């Protein structure tokens, strides 16, 4: 995944990931921080995404792991 792919991904799924982070944290500010951290960490680890169909699930799992820590 390159930077352009990440931008496109964020346009399509960014709101879904933010909503999921709000569900996890129950706090708007914490959710925004978690979402940003998940997108950055997910981008850094994007070589592990097997195909584009699994990208959203991959980023959501990154968010959950970050939230648990």
ABEGO torsion letter per residue (X at the ends): XBAAAAAAAAAAAAAAAAAAAAAAAGBAAAAAAAAAAAAAAAAAAAAABABAAAAAAAAAAAAAAAAAX
